[in-house]
Amino acid sequence: MKNVTTARQKELLSVIYDLFSNTGYPPTYEEMRENLGVSSNQSIMDLLGKLRQNGLIKRESGARSLTILPLGYEILGRPSLVPMLGVTTAGLPAEAIAISGQWQTVSRDVARLDQEMFMLKVSGDSMINAGIDDGDAVLVQTKKEFITGEIVYAEINGEGTIKRFISEDKPPYVYLKPENPEYDNIVFTEDVELKGKVISILKNSQWMPAK
């Protein structure tokens, strides 16, 4: 039997979206109660259970763990939201700087968010020949398998960097390549962990595909 989203469920989904957009954080039970005009947490929990069952949200323990899934955005007819996780470098690897409570809308022509996504602001100039400049933001799709030539977000001993992933049959075989001749390749070791693929670049308020 096909799950049906009721008007009340959609109303709560819209409340969650608006609170994400306005505050940058998942809503509390109190915020959802006040915006929906109900007095009990159980009413909210029941509606959240239905939204989760219908594949519109993902929820761990606690209200603050809410995430709207692609079908939820489709039901609402509103742009997807992705978290701005912090600042990373297009240069030498450096520790990411957390930016709490910031979310950005992403239109459907940028990416279908069927995988987990996050955004990072870029600091540095090692990827300028790939069109990624200091101050740009990048949209990163989390994944586990990568193809040579893809621009990736990698962490090296916990420090993040944006580079192009290269795998070939000649030395140094597998490495991270900057798109600026002033920087050296980073040879792949067990300390390097690929976290995701850069799929779009936000430059001067305009989204561009990563190449």
N, C-alpha and C positions, 0 to 999 in steps of 0.2 A: 504493500500500500504506500502510495506516495505521500511524503511528509508535506504538510501545508503550513505555511507561515501565516499566523493570524495577525490582525491589525495591531493587537496589543504587543505581540512579540516584535513586530517591525518598529513599533513606537519605542520600545526599549533599545533596540539595535540603533535607532537614530539618536537616542540619548547618549549611548556609549560613544558613537562617532563624534557627536558634538563636544563631549567632554574631552575626548582625546584631542580634538582639534584646538580647543580653547585653552586647555591646561597643559597639554603635553604628556599627560599621564593617564593610565587606566582609571576609571572611576571607582570610588568606594561604594559600599552598599548604601550608605547614607545619601550620597549624591544621587544615586539611581532612584532611591525611594522618593527623595524630594522632587526630582524632575519628572517622575512618573506619577506622583501623587498617591503613593501607597504608604501604609504604615508599618508593614512587617517585612523583615528580611526574607522570610519564607516565600512571600510572593515573588520577590526578585529572584530568589534561588530557583523557583519553579520555572520562571520564564527563561532564565539563563540555561537551565537544563534542556528546555525545548530548543533554544537557539543552537546549543551544542549538538543536540541530537539531529537537528536538521542540517548540520554542517555549515552553519553561518559564523560561528565563533569557535575559538580554541580556548580552553580554560583549565588551568591547573588548580591547585588549592588556593582559595582566596580570591576576592574580587579583583585585586590589583594585577592578577596574572592574565587578564583578558586580552585576547587578540582577535581582531576581525579577520575572517578568512575570505578568500576571493568571492565565494558565493554570496557572502554577506554584503560586500560592496556592490555586487550585481543586483541584489534585491533592493538595496537602497538607491541604486542609480547614481552613486556619488564616487568621486575619485578615490583611489586607494591611498592609504597613509603608510609611510615607512618611517622608522625611527632614525634620527640623526644620532649616531653612536659616538662620534667624536672627531678628532683631527688626526689624520695620518700623514705620512710624508711621501712626497715624490722626490726622494733624495736618499740620504743614508737612513737606515731603519731607526725609528725613534718610538718611544712609548706614546700610545694614543692618549689624547687628552679628552676626558669625558665631557660630553655636552648633554646634561640631563634635561629631560622634559621638552625636547624639541622634536617635532614631527613635520614631515613634508608631504604634500599631496603629490601623487604621481598619476598622470592621465593615462588612459588605456592605450594611447598610441605609443607610449614609452615602453611599457612592458606589461604582460599578463602575469600578475603576481601569483603564480601557482606554486612558487617556492618561497622560502623565507628570504626577505630582502632587508637591507639596511643601507644607510647613507653615511658617507664619510666626507669631511671637508679636507681638501688637499693642501699641504704646505710643502713648497719646494718646486724645483724645476727639472727634475730628472726625466719627466715624461712629456716635455713640451713638444717633441716631434710626433707624439701621438695625439696632440691636441688637448692635453691635460696640463693646465697652467696653475701656478700658485693662486690659491683662493677659490678654485673651482670646487664643486662637490661631485662625488661619483656615487652611482647606485650600484650596489654589490649584491649579486645573487649567490647565496650560499650553495655550495655543491662539493662533491667529493672526488669527482673525476674531471681532469682538465686536458685540453688539447693544446698542442704546441702552437704558439702564436697568440694565445689569449692573454688579455691584460688581466692581471689578478691582484687581489689583496692578499699579501703574505705576512706571516708573523715569524720573526727570527728571534728565538729566545724571548718571546713575549713582546717584541717590539715590531710595530707594523710598518709596511711599506707598499707602495703601488709600483708594479713592474710588469714586464711582459714575460710570460712563461715560455721557455724554449726547451725542447727535448729533441735531440738529434743524434746521429750515429757517429759523431766525431767529437773529440775533446772540446770543451769540457762536458759534453754530453747533455747534462741537465743543469739549467741555470736560470737565473732571473736577469732579464736584460733591461737596462734603462733605455729610454728614447731620447738621450742626450749624450753626445760623444764625450762630454767632460766627466762622465761617471763610468765606473767599471762594472762589469758583470758580477753578479753574486752567485758563486757556485753553490749548487744544491747540496745540502748536508742533512743529517738527521735533525738538526736544529731548525730547519726551515719547514713551516707548515702552511700550506695553501688553504685559505679560509673561504675564498669566493671569487667569482668572476665579475669584473667590472663590465656592466652592460650598457650604461648610459652616463653621460657627463652633463652636469648642470653648469652652463656657462652664460653669464649675463642674463639670468632668468630664463634661458632657453635650453631645452633638453636636446642633446645630440647623441647619436649612437656611438658607442666605443668601437674603434677599429684597430 
